[in-house]
Amino acid sequence: MFENDPPKPAKLDLEQLSVDELKQRIEALKVDIAACEAEIEKKQAHKSAADDFFKS
């Protein structure tokens, strides 16, 4: 592992969470997923622009 890699979070014991806590966790994860997808799109757009620039 590299020094700059963040440590992996400990695995959460989902059995210990209530239904409401699980629903809140799902919503928080959906927000994180949307942020990751937006970042992927941004990076792909930058890569595509760079690829187009260097093709010329």
C-alpha positions, 0 to 999 in steps of 0.5 A: 500500500502507498503512504498517501492511501487513506486507511480502509475503514473498519467493517461496520457490523450492520446487524447492530444498526436499527432500520432507521440507521440503515436507511440513513446510511444508505442515503449517505452512501448514495450521496457518496456514490453520486459524488464519485460518479461526478468525479469520474465524469470530470476526469473522463472529460479531462482525459478525453480533452487531453487525448484530443489535444495530443492527437492533433 
